[in-house]
Amino acid sequence: MRRYRLLTATVLSLLLVLATLVVSPVFAQPTFTGNAPVDFTQPDTVIIADPGGVDDVGLPIQAPLGTVSGWDVVALYFDYDHTTDIMYIGVDTFGICGDVDGDGNPGGTSAWLAGVGGVDFPNLSGTESFTLLIDTDGDYVSGSGGSGIEVVVGVDDINDITAFGTYNFVGNPFAPQAGFGAVLPNTTALFANPSAAAPDMEFTIANFSTLPDFTFTPGQAFTFWINLFMGSFQDDGVGEEYLPLAGVTVAVNIPPQAVQPPDSEPGLVPEASTLILLGSGLAGLGAYARLRWRGRKRRSRP
């Protein structure tokens, strides 16, 4: 009887180990460098391209030919880690994010902008603003300007980049920079103040599933809706950026947690403790087989 118990325990242990080897969660965390297209290359990354493309942020005729404002967005990147409940977000701009006049210096005003009465403030100060609106439950009627947006991430038109965070949204989606309410407890980590070395805005939001009115469980596929705004009231002649359009939201569809066999990724090796447990299980089965063989051998003797 003792042998059969040993066999049962060994087989169950072995099956448990094999299950952890056959299927394992997959998430390749983005490594932030300030270059969103390079950093967000994971298979489950969701990319929302700006439908307006380059030059959809207007500039005055005084701007040098070929100038592109740092408000001008190429695309947004979203990558969600179901295991840690962290959302990774990147905002790729055609120049340096926040460089109003596109002169390569996000903290200085060029001669042509000053000539038309505009100012390019450093560190998203002055009336410069970056806002990412999030409708967590899909109850905002896109284009209406009404209620339904729960969250705003970024900097309003009063503070500077040191106030970058995640807040309750209490305003009008057509003027998102004025809708920052109470700060939410979700830690928001900004990679860097955009610069020539790190031109894109990249940040993380912790405990993403706990944002107001979310109902999904990490591991499941889920959808939320966003609108991006960047602009200033003091950059005379330079337009604002909305993605996709002012007061309009677009869906971000996050896939469920991915799994894969361990041998499908080159260089993926099980942990030493797992291998030890697997070896113990195999050794136990071998020992039991030897005992069975010896017992049969004794019974078969004349």
Backbone torsions as a table, in degrees:
resi	resn	phi	psi	omega
1	MET	NA	-39.9	-179.2
2	ARG	-61.3	-35.9	-179.8
3	ARG	-66.9	-39.7	-179.8
4	TYR	-66.5	-36.8	176.1
5	ARG	-64.0	-41.2	177.1
6	LEU	-60.4	-42.8	179.6
7	LEU	-62.6	-46.0	-178.0
8	THR	-61.0	-47.1	-179.8
9	ALA	-63.2	-39.5	-178.9
10	THR	-67.4	-43.6	-179.3
11	VAL	-64.1	-43.7	179.3
12	LEU	-61.9	-42.3	178.1
13	SER	-62.0	-42.5	-179.1
14	LEU	-65.1	-41.7	179.1
15	LEU	-63.9	-38.8	178.5
16	LEU	-63.0	-43.3	178.8
17	VAL	-63.9	-45.0	-179.5
18	LEU	-62.5	-36.4	178.9
19	ALA	-62.6	-40.7	179.5
20	THR	-70.4	-24.3	178.8
21	LEU	-81.4	-35.1	-174.2
22	VAL	-72.9	-41.4	-176.1
23	VAL	-129.2	129.1	178.2
24	SER	-143.0	145.9	178.7
25	PRO	-61.7	147.9	-178.0
26	VAL	-124.5	125.8	169.7
27	PHE	-156.6	122.2	176.3
28	ALA	-101.1	104.2	-177.1
29	GLN	-64.5	129.8	175.7
30	PRO	-61.7	141.1	173.3
31	THR	-101.0	110.4	-174.8
32	PHE	-71.2	131.5	173.7
33	THR	-129.4	-6.4	-174.3
34	GLY	91.9	7.7	178.1
35	ASN	-124.7	90.2	-170.0
36	ALA	-57.7	-45.2	-178.9
37	PRO	-62.0	-28.7	178.2
38	VAL	-80.6	-35.7	-174.6
39	ASP	-80.0	-31.9	-175.9
40	PHE	-103.5	81.9	-179.0
41	THR	-121.1	12.9	-177.6
42	GLN	-72.8	150.4	-178.9
43	PRO	-60.5	-29.1	-176.9
44	ASP	-95.6	8.9	177.2
45	THR	-66.7	134.5	176.5
46	VAL	-101.8	127.1	-177.3
47	ILE	-114.3	125.6	176.2
48	ILE	-113.0	105.0	-178.5
49	ALA	-80.2	146.2	176.3
50	ASP	-73.9	117.4	-177.6
51	PRO	-63.8	-21.1	-179.1
52	GLY	-78.1	-21.9	179.9
53	GLY	67.4	-163.3	-178.0
54	VAL	-71.2	148.0	177.4
55	ASP	69.9	21.8	173.8
56	ASP	-88.9	1.1	170.7
57	VAL	-102.0	111.7	-173.3
58	GLY	-65.9	147.9	177.4
59	LEU	-129.9	150.0	177.5
60	PRO	-70.5	162.5	-177.9
61	ILE	-66.1	-16.3	179.6
62	GLN	-73.9	-15.9	-179.8
63	ALA	-68.6	137.9	178.5
64	PRO	-57.4	148.1	179.4
65	LEU	-56.7	133.0	178.8
66	GLY	90.7	-1.6	179.7
67	THR	-69.6	135.6	175.5
68	VAL	-126.7	127.2	-178.2
69	SER	-69.4	148.0	174.7
70	GLY	-72.1	-2.6	170.6
71	TRP	-79.0	-17.8	-171.0
72	ASP	-75.3	117.6	-173.6
73	VAL	-96.6	138.9	172.7
74	VAL	-88.4	-53.1	-176.1
75	ALA	-165.6	160.2	171.5
76	LEU	-107.4	145.6	179.5
77	TYR	-123.5	134.5	178.2
78	PHE	-129.7	129.7	176.9
79	ASP	-139.9	118.3	-173.3
80	TYR	-109.2	130.4	176.2
81	ASP	-96.2	105.9	-178.4
82	HIS	-64.2	-29.1	-176.2
83	THR	-73.4	-42.6	-177.7
84	THR	-99.1	-8.5	-178.5
85	ASP	62.2	38.4	177.9
86	ILE	-111.9	132.5	174.4
87	MET	-100.6	127.9	176.0
88	TYR	-101.7	130.3	-175.8
89	ILE	-131.9	135.0	175.8
90	GLY	-128.2	140.9	177.4
91	VAL	-120.1	108.9	-178.9
92	ASP	-92.0	121.3	177.7
93	THR	-111.9	160.1	-178.7
94	PHE	-68.7	-25.6	175.5
95	GLY	-126.1	-141.5	175.3
96	ILE	-87.4	124.7	-178.3
97	CYS	-55.8	123.6	-179.6
98	GLY	92.2	-5.4	177.0
99	ASP	-81.2	86.9	-170.5
100	VAL	-51.9	-48.0	-173.5
101	ASP	-93.8	3.7	174.6
102	GLY	62.3	30.3	-177.7
103	ASP	-96.0	5.6	179.9
104	GLY	88.4	0.4	179.9
105	ASN	-127.8	98.9	-176.0
106	PRO	-71.3	-3.8	-179.2
107	GLY	-117.7	16.7	-178.2
108	GLY	-141.3	150.4	-177.9
109	THR	-97.1	126.2	179.1
110	SER	-74.6	164.2	-177.9
111	ALA	-62.6	-40.7	-177.2
112	TRP	-67.8	-36.6	178.8
113	LEU	-69.8	-41.5	176.9
114	ALA	-61.8	-33.8	-178.8
115	GLY	-66.0	-24.8	178.3
116	VAL	-101.4	8.0	176.0
117	GLY	90.0	13.4	-178.5
118	GLY	-98.5	162.9	179.2
119	VAL	-134.5	136.2	172.5
120	ASP	-106.6	101.2	-175.3
121	PHE	-80.4	149.3	174.6
122	PRO	-77.7	153.1	169.3
123	ASN	60.2	32.0	-179.3
124	LEU	52.4	42.9	178.3
125	SER	-96.4	-165.6	-174.8
126	GLY	61.7	-133.6	177.2
127	THR	-102.3	13.5	176.9
128	GLU	-67.8	142.1	-175.5
129	SER	-146.0	144.8	172.3
130	PHE	-126.8	121.0	-179.4
131	THR	-135.0	130.9	171.3
132	LEU	-115.8	108.3	178.2
133	LEU	-84.2	140.4	179.2
134	ILE	-129.5	120.1	171.5
135	ASP	-98.5	106.1	-171.7
136	THR	-78.0	-25.9	-174.1
137	ASP	-119.6	6.7	173.5
138	GLY	73.8	21.6	-178.0
139	ASP	-94.1	-3.2	176.0
140	TYR	-79.4	131.3	176.7
141	VAL	-84.0	108.1	-173.4
142	SER	-56.5	128.9	178.9
143	GLY	89.4	-6.2	-174.7
144	SER	-81.9	-30.1	-174.2
145	GLY	76.8	9.9	-178.5
146	GLY	-89.6	-158.8	-178.3
147	SER	-81.4	170.1	176.5
148	GLY	126.7	-15.7	175.9
149	ILE	-85.2	123.3	-176.1
150	GLU	-92.8	-32.9	-166.8
151	VAL	-133.0	144.5	169.4
152	VAL	-130.7	134.6	179.7
153	VAL	-117.7	133.1	176.1
154	GLY	137.0	-141.4	-176.0
155	VAL	-131.0	133.2	179.0
156	ASP	-81.8	-171.5	-175.9
157	ASP	-92.9	18.1	178.1
158	ILE	-118.1	-40.7	-176.4
159	ASN	-94.2	-175.5	176.1
160	ASP	-119.4	-169.0	-170.2
161	ILE	-65.3	-16.8	177.2
162	THR	-67.3	-17.6	178.4
163	ALA	-94.9	8.0	-179.2
164	PHE	-56.4	125.3	-178.1
165	GLY	-172.2	-168.2	-178.9
166	THR	-116.0	127.9	-170.9
167	TYR	-134.0	158.8	165.9
168	ASN	-65.6	140.4	177.3
169	PHE	-96.7	128.5	-175.1
170	VAL	-130.2	19.0	-174.2
171	GLY	-120.3	-156.0	179.9
172	ASN	-102.1	128.8	-179.1
173	PRO	-59.9	-16.7	176.2
174	PHE	-82.6	-11.4	175.3
175	ALA	-137.8	63.0	-171.3
176	PRO	-64.8	-24.7	-177.1
177	GLN	-66.6	-14.8	-179.2
178	ALA	-106.6	12.7	-173.7
179	GLY	-111.3	24.6	-178.8
180	PHE	-81.7	119.4	178.1
181	GLY	-101.8	-135.7	-178.0
182	ALA	-72.6	142.2	177.8
183	VAL	-68.5	140.1	179.1
184	LEU	-91.8	157.5	-175.9
185	PRO	-76.5	-1.9	-178.1
186	ASN	-74.4	111.9	-179.1
187	THR	-58.4	127.8	-179.2
188	THR	-118.1	115.1	-175.0
189	ALA	-109.2	113.9	177.4
190	LEU	-86.2	129.0	-177.8
191	PHE	-62.4	-50.8	-177.1
192	ALA	-164.1	155.5	169.7
193	ASN	-70.0	119.2	-174.9
194	PRO	-51.2	139.8	-177.6
195	SER	-150.8	-179.5	177.8
196	ALA	-61.5	-33.8	-179.6
197	ALA	-77.3	-29.7	-179.3
198	ALA	-137.7	80.3	-168.3
199	PRO	-74.1	-19.8	-173.6
200	ASP	-99.7	154.2	176.6
201	MET	-85.3	122.4	178.5
202	GLU	-133.9	136.1	-177.7
203	PHE	-159.0	166.0	177.2
204	THR	-123.3	151.8	174.2
205	ILE	-122.8	119.2	-178.3
206	ALA	-82.8	156.5	177.9
207	ASN	50.6	48.4	-171.7
208	PHE	-59.8	-36.4	-177.5
209	SER	-68.1	-12.2	-179.7
210	THR	-93.6	2.9	175.2
211	LEU	-59.4	150.6	-174.7
212	PRO	-52.1	130.7	173.2
213	ASP	73.0	6.8	170.1
214	PHE	-70.4	144.1	179.0
215	THR	-127.6	5.1	-178.2
216	PHE	-84.5	160.9	175.4
217	THR	-111.5	131.4	177.8
218	PRO	-50.2	136.0	-173.5
219	GLY	110.8	-29.9	179.2
220	GLN	-87.4	156.4	168.1
221	ALA	-71.3	148.1	177.6
222	PHE	-154.3	165.9	-177.9
223	THR	-132.3	141.0	168.0
224	PHE	-138.7	170.8	-174.0
225	TRP	-124.4	141.1	-174.3
226	ILE	-132.5	160.0	168.4
227	ASN	-143.2	133.8	179.6
228	LEU	-110.3	136.0	174.1
229	PHE	-131.9	138.1	169.6
230	MET	-140.6	133.8	-179.8
231	GLY	175.8	-177.0	-177.9
232	SER	-154.9	151.5	175.4
233	PHE	-88.7	-4.7	-173.8
234	GLN	-117.9	17.5	177.9
235	ASP	-108.3	55.7	-170.6
236	ASP	-38.2	126.9	177.8
237	GLY	89.5	-15.3	178.9
238	VAL	-96.1	132.9	-177.5
239	GLY	-78.4	-177.8	176.9
240	GLU	-107.8	161.2	177.0
241	GLU	-110.3	128.0	171.0
242	TYR	-124.8	138.6	174.8
243	LEU	-130.9	119.9	1.4
244	PRO	-80.7	-34.8	179.0
245	LEU	-151.3	166.5	179.0
246	ALA	-59.8	126.6	177.0
247	GLY	73.4	4.2	-176.9
248	VAL	-110.3	137.6	179.3
249	THR	-107.2	160.8	177.1
250	VAL	-133.3	145.2	-175.9
251	ALA	-79.1	140.4	171.5
252	VAL	-115.2	112.4	-175.9
253	ASN	-101.6	106.9	-178.7
254	ILE	-89.4	126.5	-179.6
255	PRO	-72.3	163.3	177.3
256	PRO	-68.7	168.9	179.2
257	GLN	-59.4	129.3	-178.3
258	ALA	-85.1	147.6	173.3
259	VAL	-130.4	156.0	179.6
260	GLN	-156.2	152.8	173.0
261	PRO	-67.1	146.1	-174.4
262	PRO	-63.3	-25.1	-177.7
263	ASP	-86.4	3.7	-179.5
264	SER	-85.0	-10.6	178.3
265	GLU	-118.1	120.3	-178.9
266	PRO	-57.0	136.0	175.5
267	GLY	84.4	-0.1	179.9
268	LEU	-82.9	116.4	-175.7
269	VAL	-120.8	133.4	177.7
270	PRO	-60.2	153.5	178.8
271	GLU	-65.2	157.2	-178.0
272	ALA	-60.9	-40.1	-179.3
273	SER	-63.0	-36.0	177.7
274	THR	-65.8	-43.0	179.3
275	LEU	-65.0	-37.2	178.5
276	ILE	-64.5	-43.8	179.3
277	LEU	-64.3	-41.2	177.8
278	LEU	-62.9	-43.1	178.8
279	GLY	-63.0	-38.3	178.5
280	SER	-63.8	-40.8	178.6
281	GLY	-63.2	-44.5	178.7
282	LEU	-64.3	-39.1	178.4
283	ALA	-64.0	-39.9	178.1
284	GLY	-62.6	-42.9	177.3
285	LEU	-63.0	-38.6	178.6
286	GLY	-65.1	-41.3	179.2
287	ALA	-64.2	-41.3	179.1
288	TYR	-64.9	-39.8	179.3
289	ALA	-62.1	-39.5	178.8
290	ARG	-65.3	-40.3	177.9
291	LEU	-62.5	-42.2	178.5
292	ARG	-63.1	-40.9	-177.8
293	TRP	-66.4	-41.3	179.0
294	ARG	-65.6	-39.8	178.8
295	GLY	-62.2	-43.0	179.1
296	ARG	-65.2	-36.6	-178.7
297	LYS	-65.0	-40.9	178.8
298	ARG	-64.3	-43.0	-178.1
299	ARG	-66.7	-26.3	-176.3
300	SER	-83.8	-8.8	179.9
301	ARG	-71.5	144.6	179.0
302	PRO	-71.5	NA	NA
